[in-house]
Amino acid sequence: MRGIAALVVLAIHSFPGERCLLNAFVAVDFFFILSGFVICHAYGEKLARGMTVRDYLVRRISRLYPLMFIGVLLGAPLLAHLTMTHPNAFTMRDFAVVIVSNGFMLPYLTAKHVPLWGVFPTNLPLWSLAFEILASATFPLLLRLNRISLQKFCVGWLAILFVSAFVRGIASHRNIFDMDAGWYIDSFLGGFPRVFFGFSCGMLLYRLRPSATSHIKSVNPYLIYICLLIMLMAPVTLKGLYPLVATAILAPLLVWFGSFSPCNSHITARSSEFLGWLSYPLYCVHMPILLLVPSIYKRIALFSRLGIPEKVAAVVLALLVAVIAGMLNDKLQLQRRLTTFLTVLIRIYAHVSEILTRADDQPERGASSLSIAELADPSRTRQTSIKRP
C-alpha cells in the first residue's frame, strides 16, 4: 500500500492541477497512519522487552536519514542555481542555512522569499519525513498509554485537525476546510495535527487488531490497492470535507483491512514487496528530478527522437533514480553503517561525560589534574581511584 501511495504522490507532483489528483495529498496522511501501525508492530514488543529508547531512536534515524539526505543533495544544486540566477532577498548565505537545516532533517522556517516553496526548499516532500521523525520520537511515550488514553489522544488531535482545517479553509475563501498543511511556513503548524492524529490512529488500529483477528476474514490485496487508488484519486472535494473524511475514516479502514490481506501468490508477494521497497526512495528523490527535467529535456535528443513527452520522461527518470538510490542504499548498507556510527558516537559522549563527572566528584584532585593518559584510557582512572584511600 505504501508503494501505491508513493506513486500517487509522484503523479500529483508530475501532473499538478489534474482533477483526479485533487485529493492525492491525503497519501501523506495515509503514510502517517501506516507508519504508526508498522512501528507499533516492529518496535512495540521490543521496547516492552527491554530495548532502550536510545537504540530505538538510533534505528529509526538510521532508517530514515540516508535516503532523506540523498534527497537533499539532489535538490541542493537546483536551489543554488535559482539563488544565483534569480536575484531576490534569498542570498547564498540563506542557501547555506537551508542546506544545514534541511541536511539535519530540520525545516527552514523564515519569512524570506525562497526560490522553491516550502519549509524544505531543497526537496519539498521531505517536510512530512521531518514530522514523521517527530512522531517516531514520541512513540515510546505513546506506547505507555493504555488503550483508552490512546483513544482520547487520537480523538483530541482529530478535533484539532478539524478545527485547524476549518480555520484555514475559511481564511482561504476557497473551501470550508483546507487540510493540505504543514509543507509551507504559513501552514506549518497544521502539520502537527496531521501527523499526531495519523500516527496515533495507526497505533490504535494495531492495538485493536488482536481482538478482531478471529472475526474478520482476509481481504484480497488487489481489492485494497484498488480502493486506495479510488480514495486518493476521487475527483471531488466537497468544499474540503472529502479529504477530512478520507483521512479520518477511509484511510484507517484501508490500513485495518489491509492488515488482514495476506499475499498468498508468489507474484502478488513479490510485486508488493518491490512496491514497498521502492516507496521510500521514490518519495525522497522524485521532486528534484521532476524539477530538473524541464531544463535538460531539450538538450537530450533521445527523448524527442522517441517521441517521449516531457512529463512522461520526468516520471521515468524519477523512477529510475529512485531505483538507483534504493540499490545504493542497500548495496552500501547505509542504514547499518549509520546505526554503527551513531551508536559509537553516543558511547563516546557517554564515556566522556562519565570521565568529566568523575573528575568533578574529586575536588581534592580537580578536573584539570586528570592526565591525558587517563582521559584516553578510563581504566587507568578507575585503577587510580581504587588505590586512593
ZASERO-367372 format. One record per residue (C-alpha): chain; z, x, y. Coordinates in steps of 0.1 Angstrom, whole numbers. Layout:
<node chaine="A" z="Z" x="X" y="Y"/>
...
END
This chain:
<node chaine="A" z="0" x="0" y="0"/>
<node chaine="A" z="7" x="29" y="24"/>
<node chaine="A" z="-28" x="42" y="19"/>
<node chaine="A" z="-43" x="8" y="27"/>
<node chaine="A" z="-22" x="5" y="59"/>
<node chaine="A" z="-33" x="41" y="69"/>
<node chaine="A" z="-69" x="32" y="65"/>
<node chaine="A" z="-64" x="2" y="87"/>
<node chaine="A" z="-48" x="24" y="114"/>
<node chaine="A" z="-79" x="47" y="111"/>
<node chaine="A" z="-101" x="16" y="116"/>
<node chaine="A" z="-83" x="4" y="147"/>
<node chaine="A" z="-85" x="38" y="164"/>
<node chaine="A" z="-121" x="42" y="154"/>
<node chaine="A" z="-133" x="7" y="164"/>
<node chaine="A" z="-110" x="-4" y="192"/>
<node chaine="A" z="-114" x="-39" y="206"/>
<node chaine="A" z="-127" x="-54" y="173"/>
<node chaine="A" z="-113" x="-89" y="169"/>
<node chaine="A" z="-104" x="-84" y="133"/>
<node chaine="A" z="-82" x="-55" y="143"/>
<node chaine="A" z="-62" x="-71" y="170"/>
<node chaine="A" z="-31" x="-71" y="148"/>
<node chaine="A" z="-37" x="-39" y="130"/>
<node chaine="A" z="-8" x="-22" y="148"/>
<node chaine="A" z="15" x="-42" y="126"/>
<node chaine="A" z="7" x="-15" y="100"/>
<node chaine="A" z="32" x="7" y="118"/>
<node chaine="A" z="60" x="-19" y="112"/>
<node chaine="A" z="48" x="-22" y="76"/>
<node chaine="A" z="53" x="16" y="74"/>
<node chaine="A" z="89" x="13" y="87"/>
<node chaine="A" z="98" x="-14" y="61"/>
<node chaine="A" z="82" x="5" y="33"/>
<node chaine="A" z="100" x="37" y="44"/>
<node chaine="A" z="134" x="20" y="43"/>
<node chaine="A" z="127" x="7" y="8"/>
<node chaine="A" z="113" x="40" y="-6"/>
<node chaine="A" z="140" x="62" y="10"/>
<node chaine="A" z="167" x="39" y="-3"/>
<node chaine="A" z="151" x="43" y="-38"/>
<node chaine="A" z="146" x="81" y="-36"/>
<node chaine="A" z="179" x="91" y="-19"/>
<node chaine="A" z="204" x="63" y="-22"/>
<node chaine="A" z="218" x="72" y="-56"/>
<node chaine="A" z="215" x="109" y="-49"/>
<node chaine="A" z="237" x="106" y="-18"/>
<node chaine="A" z="261" x="84" y="-36"/>
<node chaine="A" z="264" x="110" y="-64"/>
<node chaine="A" z="272" x="139" y="-41"/>
<node chaine="A" z="241" x="151" y="-23"/>
<node chaine="A" z="252" x="163" y="11"/>
<node chaine="A" z="238" x="148" y="43"/>
<node chaine="A" z="226" x="182" y="53"/>
<node chaine="A" z="205" x="186" y="21"/>
<node chaine="A" z="191" x="151" y="26"/>
<node chaine="A" z="181" x="158" y="62"/>
<node chaine="A" z="165" x="191" y="53"/>
<node chaine="A" z="144" x="174" y="26"/>
<node chaine="A" z="133" x="146" y="50"/>
<node chaine="A" z="123" x="170" y="78"/>
<node chaine="A" z="105" x="193" y="53"/>
<node chaine="A" z="86" x="163" y="40"/>
<node chaine="A" z="75" x="151" y="74"/>
<node chaine="A" z="72" x="181" y="96"/>
<node chaine="A" z="44" x="203" y="82"/>
<node chaine="A" z="16" x="178" y="85"/>
<node chaine="A" z="31" x="164" y="117"/>
<node chaine="A" z="29" x="200" y="131"/>
<node chaine="A" z="-7" x="203" y="119"/>
<node chaine="A" z="-15" x="171" y="138"/>
<node chaine="A" z="0" x="186" y="170"/>
<node chaine="A" z="-20" x="218" y="165"/>
<node chaine="A" z="-53" x="198" y="161"/>
<node chaine="A" z="-46" x="178" y="192"/>
<node chaine="A" z="-35" x="207" y="214"/>
<node chaine="A" z="-70" x="222" y="222"/>
<node chaine="A" z="-83" x="188" y="234"/>
<node chaine="A" z="-53" x="183" y="256"/>
<node chaine="A" z="-57" x="218" y="270"/>
<node chaine="A" z="-94" x="212" y="277"/>
<node chaine="A" z="-86" x="179" y="295"/>
<node chaine="A" z="-59" x="196" y="315"/>
<node chaine="A" z="-82" x="223" y="328"/>
<node chaine="A" z="-113" x="202" y="334"/>
<node chaine="A" z="-98" x="171" y="349"/>
<node chaine="A" z="-77" x="181" y="380"/>
<node chaine="A" z="-46" x="159" y="384"/>
<node chaine="A" z="-9" x="161" y="386"/>
<node chaine="A" z="-7" x="173" y="350"/>
<node chaine="A" z="-6" x="211" y="350"/>
<node chaine="A" z="-8" x="238" y="324"/>
<node chaine="A" z="30" x="242" y="328"/>
<node chaine="A" z="33" x="205" y="318"/>
<node chaine="A" z="9" x="212" y="289"/>
<node chaine="A" z="32" x="239" y="277"/>
<node chaine="A" z="62" x="215" y="279"/>
<node chaine="A" z="42" x="189" y="259"/>
<node chaine="A" z="34" x="214" y="232"/>
<node chaine="A" z="70" x="225" y="228"/>
<node chaine="A" z="84" x="190" y="228"/>
<node chaine="A" z="58" x="175" y="205"/>
<node chaine="A" z="59" x="206" y="183"/>
<node chaine="A" z="96" x="199" y="178"/>
<node chaine="A" z="89" x="162" y="170"/>
<node chaine="A" z="102" x="151" y="204"/>
<node chaine="A" z="84" x="126" y="227"/>
<node chaine="A" z="72" x="137" y="261"/>
<node chaine="A" z="90" x="113" y="285"/>
<node chaine="A" z="77" x="117" y="320"/>
<node chaine="A" z="62" x="95" y="347"/>
<node chaine="A" z="35" x="121" y="354"/>
<node chaine="A" z="-1" x="111" y="346"/>
<node chaine="A" z="-11" x="126" y="313"/>
<node chaine="A" z="-48" x="131" y="303"/>
<node chaine="A" z="-41" x="114" y="270"/>
<node chaine="A" z="-18" x="84" y="269"/>
<node chaine="A" z="14" x="81" y="250"/>
<node chaine="A" z="47" x="100" y="245"/>
<node chaine="A" z="28" x="123" y="221"/>
<node chaine="A" z="-2" x="134" y="242"/>
<node chaine="A" z="-12" x="159" y="216"/>
<node chaine="A" z="-16" x="132" y="189"/>
<node chaine="A" z="-8" x="97" y="198"/>
<node chaine="A" z="1" x="82" y="164"/>
<node chaine="A" z="29" x="107" y="159"/>
<node chaine="A" z="52" x="86" y="181"/>
<node chaine="A" z="61" x="65" y="151"/>
<node chaine="A" z="70" x="95" y="130"/>
<node chaine="A" z="95" x="106" y="157"/>
<node chaine="A" z="111" x="71" y="153"/>
<node chaine="A" z="110" x="74" y="115"/>
<node chaine="A" z="128" x="107" y="117"/>
<node chaine="A" z="155" x="90" y="138"/>
<node chaine="A" z="157" x="62" y="112"/>
<node chaine="A" z="159" x="87" y="84"/>
<node chaine="A" z="188" x="105" y="102"/>
<node chaine="A" z="208" x="72" y="104"/>
<node chaine="A" z="201" x="64" y="67"/>
<node chaine="A" z="233" x="80" y="54"/>
<node chaine="A" z="253" x="58" y="78"/>
<node chaine="A" z="234" x="26" y="70"/>
<node chaine="A" z="239" x="34" y="33"/>
<node chaine="A" z="277" x="29" y="38"/>
<node chaine="A" z="272" x="-6" y="49"/>
<node chaine="A" z="277" x="-34" y="24"/>
<node chaine="A" z="250" x="-60" y="19"/>
<node chaine="A" z="265" x="-85" y="44"/>
<node chaine="A" z="269" x="-58" y="71"/>
<node chaine="A" z="234" x="-46" y="65"/>
<node chaine="A" z="221" x="-81" y="68"/>
<node chaine="A" z="238" x="-85" y="101"/>
<node chaine="A" z="224" x="-52" y="113"/>
<node chaine="A" z="189" x="-62" y="103"/>
<node chaine="A" z="191" x="-96" y="119"/>
<node chaine="A" z="206" x="-82" y="150"/>
<node chaine="A" z="177" x="-58" y="155"/>
<node chaine="A" z="152" x="-86" y="147"/>
<node chaine="A" z="168" x="-106" y="176"/>
<node chaine="A" z="164" x="-76" y="199"/>
<node chaine="A" z="128" x="-72" y="187"/>
<node chaine="A" z="121" x="-109" y="195"/>
<node chaine="A" z="137" x="-107" y="230"/>
<node chaine="A" z="120" x="-74" y="239"/>
<node chaine="A" z="86" x="-86" y="228"/>
<node chaine="A" z="91" x="-118" y="248"/>
<node chaine="A" z="101" x="-99" y="280"/>
<node chaine="A" z="71" x="-76" y="277"/>
<node chaine="A" z="47" x="-105" y="269"/>
<node chaine="A" z="58" x="-125" y="299"/>
<node chaine="A" z="56" x="-94" y="322"/>
<node chaine="A" z="21" x="-86" y="310"/>
<node chaine="A" z="8" x="-121" y="319"/>
<node chaine="A" z="-14" x="-119" y="288"/>
<node chaine="A" z="7" x="-132" y="259"/>
<node chaine="A" z="40" x="-148" y="253"/>
<node chaine="A" z="50" x="-119" y="230"/>
<node chaine="A" z="40" x="-83" y="230"/>
<node chaine="A" z="51" x="-62" y="200"/>
<node chaine="A" z="29" x="-32" y="205"/>
<node chaine="A" z="55" x="-9" y="220"/>
<node chaine="A" z="71" x="25" y="215"/>
<node chaine="A" z="40" x="47" y="219"/>
<node chaine="A" z="38" x="50" y="257"/>
<node chaine="A" z="66" x="56" y="282"/>
<node chaine="A" z="67" x="22" y="298"/>
<node chaine="A" z="75" x="5" y="265"/>
<node chaine="A" z="92" x="35" y="247"/>
<node chaine="A" z="125" x="16" y="243"/>
<node chaine="A" z="106" x="-11" y="225"/>
<node chaine="A" z="101" x="13" y="196"/>
<node chaine="A" z="138" x="12" y="187"/>
<node chaine="A" z="140" x="-24" y="176"/>
<node chaine="A" z="107" x="-20" y="157"/>
<node chaine="A" z="119" x="10" y="136"/>
<node chaine="A" z="155" x="-2" y="131"/>
<node chaine="A" z="146" x="-37" y="120"/>
<node chaine="A" z="118" x="-24" y="98"/>
<node chaine="A" z="139" x="4" y="82"/>
<node chaine="A" z="170" x="-17" y="76"/>
<node chaine="A" z="148" x="-46" y="63"/>
<node chaine="A" z="133" x="-22" y="37"/>
<node chaine="A" z="168" x="-10" y="27"/>
<node chaine="A" z="180" x="-46" y="24"/>
<node chaine="A" z="150" x="-55" y="2"/>
<node chaine="A" z="158" x="-26" y="-21"/>
<node chaine="A" z="194" x="-37" y="-25"/>
<node chaine="A" z="184" x="-73" y="-33"/>
<node chaine="A" z="158" x="-62" y="-59"/>
<node chaine="A" z="181" x="-57" y="-89"/>
<node chaine="A" z="195" x="-93" y="-87"/>
<node chaine="A" z="159" x="-107" y="-87"/>
<node chaine="A" z="143" x="-85" y="-114"/>
<node chaine="A" z="147" x="-110" y="-142"/>
<node chaine="A" z="134" x="-139" y="-121"/>
<node chaine="A" z="102" x="-126" y="-107"/>
<node chaine="A" z="71" x="-119" y="-127"/>
<node chaine="A" z="48" x="-89" y="-120"/>
<node chaine="A" z="20" x="-94" y="-95"/>
<node chaine="A" z="-15" x="-79" y="-97"/>
<node chaine="A" z="-16" x="-49" y="-74"/>
<node chaine="A" z="-51" x="-57" y="-62"/>
<node chaine="A" z="-38" x="-91" y="-50"/>
<node chaine="A" z="-11" x="-73" y="-30"/>
<node chaine="A" z="-38" x="-50" y="-15"/>
<node chaine="A" z="-60" x="-80" y="-5"/>
<node chaine="A" z="-30" x="-98" y="11"/>
<node chaine="A" z="-21" x="-67" y="30"/>
<node chaine="A" z="-56" x="-64" y="44"/>
<node chaine="A" z="-57" x="-101" y="53"/>
<node chaine="A" z="-23" x="-98" y="71"/>
<node chaine="A" z="-34" x="-67" y="91"/>
<node chaine="A" z="-69" x="-80" y="99"/>
<node chaine="A" z="-62" x="-116" y="107"/>
<node chaine="A" z="-83" x="-124" y="139"/>
<node chaine="A" z="-56" x="-145" y="155"/>
<node chaine="A" z="-27" x="-135" y="178"/>
<node chaine="A" z="-12" x="-170" y="187"/>
<node chaine="A" z="-2" x="-155" y="221"/>
<node chaine="A" z="15" x="-126" y="204"/>
<node chaine="A" z="35" x="-148" y="179"/>
<node chaine="A" z="15" x="-138" y="149"/>
<node chaine="A" z="24" x="-101" y="149"/>
<node chaine="A" z="61" x="-111" y="151"/>
<node chaine="A" z="57" x="-135" y="121"/>
<node chaine="A" z="38" x="-108" y="102"/>
<node chaine="A" z="65" x="-82" y="109"/>
<node chaine="A" z="95" x="-104" y="102"/>
<node chaine="A" z="82" x="-124" y="72"/>
<node chaine="A" z="48" x="-114" y="58"/>
<node chaine="A" z="53" x="-76" y="57"/>
<node chaine="A" z="87" x="-79" y="39"/>
<node chaine="A" z="72" x="-103" y="14"/>
<node chaine="A" z="44" x="-79" y="6"/>
<node chaine="A" z="69" x="-50" y="1"/>
<node chaine="A" z="91" x="-73" y="-20"/>
<node chaine="A" z="63" x="-84" y="-43"/>
<node chaine="A" z="46" x="-50" y="-43"/>
<node chaine="A" z="78" x="-36" y="-58"/>
<node chaine="A" z="71" x="-58" y="-88"/>
<node chaine="A" z="35" x="-48" y="-92"/>
<node chaine="A" z="30" x="-22" y="-119"/>
<node chaine="A" z="-2" x="-3" y="-121"/>
<node chaine="A" z="-10" x="-8" y="-158"/>
<node chaine="A" z="-46" x="5" y="-159"/>
<node chaine="A" z="-54" x="42" y="-155"/>
<node chaine="A" z="-79" x="36" y="-128"/>
<node chaine="A" z="-55" x="15" y="-108"/>
<node chaine="A" z="-27" x="40" y="-111"/>
<node chaine="A" z="-49" x="70" y="-101"/>
<node chaine="A" z="-65" x="52" y="-72"/>
<node chaine="A" z="-32" x="40" y="-59"/>
<node chaine="A" z="-17" x="75" y="-63"/>
<node chaine="A" z="-46" x="90" y="-44"/>
<node chaine="A" z="-44" x="65" y="-15"/>
<node chaine="A" z="-6" x="71" y="-13"/>
<node chaine="A" z="-12" x="109" y="-12"/>
<node chaine="A" z="-39" x="105" y="14"/>
<node chaine="A" z="-20" x="82" y="37"/>
<node chaine="A" z="3" x="107" y="54"/>
<node chaine="A" z="-22" x="135" y="61"/>
<node chaine="A" z="-47" x="108" y="73"/>
<node chaine="A" z="-22" x="93" y="97"/>
<node chaine="A" z="-12" x="127" y="111"/>
<node chaine="A" z="-47" x="142" y="117"/>
<node chaine="A" z="-72" x="113" y="123"/>
<node chaine="A" z="-67" x="108" y="161"/>
<node chaine="A" z="-76" x="143" y="173"/>
<node chaine="A" z="-107" x="142" y="151"/>
<node chaine="A" z="-118" x="108" y="164"/>
<node chaine="A" z="-114" x="121" y="200"/>
<node chaine="A" z="-133" x="154" y="192"/>
<node chaine="A" z="-163" x="139" y="175"/>
<node chaine="A" z="-180" x="124" y="206"/>
<node chaine="A" z="-181" x="158" y="223"/>
<node chaine="A" z="-197" x="175" y="193"/>
<node chaine="A" z="-218" x="147" y="179"/>
<node chaine="A" z="-250" x="156" y="198"/>
<node chaine="A" z="-246" x="192" y="190"/>
<node chaine="A" z="-247" x="187" y="152"/>
<node chaine="A" z="-283" x="178" y="144"/>
<node chaine="A" z="-273" x="168" y="108"/>
<node chaine="A" z="-258" x="135" y="120"/>
<node chaine="A" z="-289" x="124" y="138"/>
<node chaine="A" z="-312" x="135" y="110"/>
<node chaine="A" z="-293" x="115" y="85"/>
<node chaine="A" z="-291" x="86" y="109"/>
<node chaine="A" z="-253" x="85" y="108"/>
<node chaine="A" z="-237" x="66" y="138"/>
<node chaine="A" z="-212" x="84" y="159"/>
<node chaine="A" z="-182" x="63" y="149"/>
<node chaine="A" z="-191" x="65" y="112"/>
<node chaine="A" z="-194" x="103" y="115"/>
<node chaine="A" z="-159" x="103" y="131"/>
<node chaine="A" z="-144" x="83" y="103"/>
<node chaine="A" z="-160" x="105" y="76"/>
<node chaine="A" z="-148" x="137" y="93"/>
<node chaine="A" z="-113" x="123" y="98"/>
<node chaine="A" z="-111" x="115" y="61"/>
<node chaine="A" z="-124" x="149" y="52"/>
<node chaine="A" z="-100" x="168" y="75"/>
<node chaine="A" z="-71" x="146" y="61"/>
<node chaine="A" z="-80" x="156" y="25"/>
<node chaine="A" z="-82" x="193" y="35"/>
<node chaine="A" z="-49" x="191" y="54"/>
<node chaine="A" z="-32" x="174" y="24"/>
<node chaine="A" z="-46" x="200" y="0"/>
<node chaine="A" z="-34" x="229" y="22"/>
<node chaine="A" z="0" x="213" y="24"/>
<node chaine="A" z="2" x="211" y="-14"/>
<node chaine="A" z="-15" x="245" y="-21"/>
<node chaine="A" z="6" x="264" y="3"/>
<node chaine="A" z="37" x="245" y="-7"/>
<node chaine="A" z="47" x="240" y="29"/>
<node chaine="A" z="74" x="214" y="21"/>
<node chaine="A" z="91" x="237" y="-3"/>
<node chaine="A" z="88" x="267" y="20"/>
<node chaine="A" z="102" x="248" y="49"/>
<node chaine="A" z="131" x="235" y="28"/>
<node chaine="A" z="140" x="270" y="18"/>
<node chaine="A" z="137" x="283" y="54"/>
<node chaine="A" z="159" x="256" y="68"/>
<node chaine="A" z="185" x="260" y="41"/>
<node chaine="A" z="187" x="297" y="47"/>
<node chaine="A" z="189" x="291" y="84"/>
<node chaine="A" z="217" x="267" y="81"/>
<node chaine="A" z="236" x="290" y="58"/>
<node chaine="A" z="233" x="319" y="82"/>
<node chaine="A" z="245" x="297" y="110"/>
<node chaine="A" z="275" x="285" y="89"/>
<node chaine="A" z="282" x="321" y="79"/>
<node chaine="A" z="282" x="334" y="115"/>
<node chaine="A" z="303" x="305" y="126"/>
<node chaine="A" z="328" x="314" y="99"/>
<node chaine="A" z="330" x="350" y="109"/>
<node chaine="A" z="335" x="341" y="146"/>
<node chaine="A" z="361" x="315" y="137"/>
<node chaine="A" z="379" x="341" y="116"/>
<node chaine="A" z="378" x="366" y="144"/>
<node chaine="A" z="393" x="340" y="168"/>
<node chaine="A" z="421" x="335" y="143"/>
<node chaine="A" z="431" x="372" y="145"/>
<node chaine="A" z="444" x="376" y="181"/>
<node chaine="A" z="461" x="409" y="173"/>
<node chaine="A" z="428" x="424" y="165"/>
<node chaine="A" z="405" x="404" y="188"/>
<node chaine="A" z="369" x="392" y="181"/>
<node chaine="A" z="355" x="422" y="199"/>
<node chaine="A" z="371" x="446" y="174"/>
<node chaine="A" z="351" x="433" y="145"/>
<node chaine="A" z="329" x="462" y="133"/>
<node chaine="A" z="292" x="458" y="129"/>
<node chaine="A" z="296" x="465" y="92"/>
<node chaine="A" z="320" x="436" y="89"/>
<node chaine="A" z="296" x="412" y="107"/>
<node chaine="A" z="268" x="424" y="83"/>
<node chaine="A" z="289" x="422" y="52"/>
<node chaine="A" z="315" x="393" y="54"/>
<node chaine="A" z="331" x="405" y="21"/>
<node chaine="A" z="344" x="435" y="39"/>
<node chaine="A" z="361" x="413" y="64"/>
<node chaine="A" z="378" x="393" y="37"/>
<node chaine="A" z="390" x="425" y="20"/>
<node chaine="A" z="404" x="438" y="53"/>
<node chaine="A" z="422" x="406" y="60"/>
<node chaine="A" z="437" x="405" y="24"/>
<node chaine="A" z="450" x="441" y="28"/>
<node chaine="A" z="466" x="434" y="62"/>
<node chaine="A" z="503" x="424" y="58"/>
END
